[in-house]
Amino acid sequence: MKNLLTTFGLLLCFFTQAQEINWMSMNDALEAQKTTPKKIFMDVYTDWCGPCKLLDKKTFHNADVVAFVNKNYYAVKFNAEGTEEVRYNDFTYTNPNYNPSRKGRNSQHFFANALKISGYPSMVFFDETGKLIAPVVGFKTPQQLEIYLKMINSNDYKKLTSADAWQQYEKSFVGTFKN
């Protein structure tokens, strides 16, 4: 019985670990693109943001989201009020106004500002060369995020040049992600 419980515990641990997105820094993702081109999916969050924490817990631990993101994207986790240096398009972005003793909101990182991040959480997509595609602002369930992940991965976004085209695409999209 003890061996059975140990085996079950190991399997449970394996499946729990298997449901993690392989997060990396933006610098690492841009470096990885040089040898293996792949789009970038970036989670832009802040430490104080409740919907960011919910996105982490509910959406980014969904098995379908994890599998799709890990297979098709370099996944980047970026604190929009943090101190990480980001080298992007021949410029180094920092957060010189960050105050480590401040509780709650802090100053916005210059990279988040350059991406025109207007709310948290935001998910930002970049193409295989690191060029910005678009941000998606706000909490999304796995099923709500699925259309963006698949549309951008398949390059369908390039065909959607009007609000009508997006509405048609959205209406005809058949999702497969489960809760």
C-alpha positions in Angstrom: 0.0 0.0 0.0 2.8 2.4 0.9 4.5 1.8 -2.5 1.2 2.4 -4.3 0.8 5.7 -2.4 4.4 6.7 -3.2 3.9 5.9 -6.9 0.6 7.9 -6.9 2.3 10.8 -5.2 5.1 10.8 -7.9 2.6 10.6 -10.7 0.6 13.5 -9.2 3.8 15.5 -8.8 4.7 14.8 -12.4 1.3 15.8 -13.8 1.3 18.9 -11.6 4.7 19.9 -12.9 3.7 19.1 -16.5 1.0 21.8 -16.2 3.4 24.7 -16.0 4.1 27.2 -18.7 7.8 27.4 -19.4 8.3 31.1 -18.5 11.5 32.9 -19.4 12.7 36.5 -19.6 12.2 38.7 -22.6 16.0 38.8 -23.2 16.1 35.0 -23.2 13.2 34.7 -25.6 14.7 37.2 -28.0 18.0 35.3 -27.8 16.2 32.0 -28.4 14.5 33.4 -31.5 17.8 33.9 -33.2 18.4 30.1 -33.4 14.8 28.8 -33.4 12.3 31.4 -34.6 9.0 31.2 -32.7 6.4 33.9 -31.7 6.6 35.3 -28.1 3.6 35.4 -25.7 4.2 37.8 -22.9 2.3 38.0 -19.6 2.6 41.6 -18.3 1.6 41.8 -14.7 2.1 43.7 -11.4 2.5 42.3 -7.9 -0.6 44.2 -6.6 -2.9 43.2 -9.5 -5.8 40.8 -8.4 -6.8 39.9 -11.9 -3.1 39.1 -12.7 -3.1 36.6 -9.9 -6.4 35.1 -11.1 -5.0 34.8 -14.6 -2.0 32.9 -13.2 -4.1 30.6 -11.1 -7.0 29.9 -13.5 -5.8 30.4 -17.0 -2.1 29.8 -17.0 -2.5 26.5 -15.2 -5.1 25.2 -17.6 -3.8 22.1 -19.3 -4.9 23.2 -22.8 -3.3 26.7 -22.4 -0.1 25.2 -21.0 0.3 22.7 -23.8 -0.5 25.2 -26.6 1.7 28.0 -25.2 4.7 25.7 -24.5 4.4 24.1 -28.0 3.9 27.3 -30.1 5.4 30.2 -28.2 8.3 31.4 -26.1 6.4 32.4 -23.0 7.6 35.6 -21.2 6.6 36.7 -17.7 7.2 40.4 -17.3 6.6 42.5 -14.1 5.5 45.9 -15.5 6.7 47.6 -12.3 9.8 45.6 -11.8 13.5 46.3 -12.3 14.5 43.8 -15.0 16.7 45.3 -17.8 15.2 44.5 -21.2 17.3 44.8 -24.4 14.8 45.3 -27.2 15.4 46.9 -30.7 18.9 48.2 -29.8 17.7 49.9 -26.6 18.0 48.9 -23.0 14.8 49.5 -21.1 14.8 49.9 -17.3 12.7 51.3 -14.5 14.8 54.1 -13.0 11.9 55.4 -10.9 11.3 52.1 -9.1 11.1 52.6 -5.3 11.8 49.4 -3.4 10.3 50.7 -0.2 7.0 51.5 -1.8 4.0 49.3 -1.1 1.4 48.6 -3.8 1.7 50.5 -7.1 5.2 51.5 -8.2 6.5 53.3 -11.3 5.9 51.7 -14.7 8.8 50.0 -16.4 9.9 51.9 -19.5 9.5 48.7 -21.6 5.8 48.4 -20.5 5.4 52.1 -21.4 7.0 51.5 -24.8 4.5 48.7 -25.4 1.7 51.1 -24.5 0.4 48.9 -21.8 -2.7 50.6 -20.4 -4.0 48.0 -17.9 -3.1 44.8 -16.1 -3.0 42.1 -16.8 -2.0 42.4 -20.5 -0.8 39.7 -22.8 1.4 40.9 -25.6 2.3 39.0 -28.7 5.4 39.4 -30.8 6.2 37.7 -34.1 9.2 35.4 -34.8 11.5 38.3 -35.3 10.5 40.0 -32.0 8.3 42.6 -33.8 5.3 43.7 -31.7 2.0 42.3 -33.0 -0.6 43.4 -30.4 -1.4 43.5 -26.7 -4.6 42.0 -25.3 -5.7 43.7 -22.1 -7.5 42.2 -19.2 -8.2 38.8 -17.5 -9.1 36.1 -20.0 -10.4 32.6 -19.2 -8.7 29.7 -21.1 -11.6 29.7 -23.6 -11.4 33.5 -24.1 -7.6 33.4 -24.5 -7.7 30.5 -27.0 -8.9 32.6 -29.9 -6.0 35.0 -29.5 -3.4 32.2 -29.1 -4.6 30.3 -32.2 -5.3 33.4 -34.4 -1.8 34.8 -33.8 -0.1 31.4 -34.0 -1.7 30.7 -37.4 -1.1 34.2 -38.7 -4.8 34.7 -39.2 -4.5 38.1 -37.5 -2.9 39.4 -40.7 -6.1 38.9 -42.6 -8.3 40.7 -40.0 -8.1 44.3 -41.2 -11.4 45.6 -40.0 -13.8 45.3 -37.0 -16.2 43.4 -39.3 -13.5 40.9 -40.2 -12.7 40.3 -36.5 -16.4 39.9 -35.6 -16.8 37.3 -38.4 -13.7 35.5 -37.3 -14.8 35.5 -33.7 -18.3 34.3 -34.6 -17.0 31.4 -36.7 -14.2 30.4 -34.3 -14.7 27.0 -32.7 -12.7 26.6 -29.5 -11.4 23.3 -28.1 -9.9 24.4 -24.7 -11.7 22.8 -21.8 -12.1 24.2 -18.2 
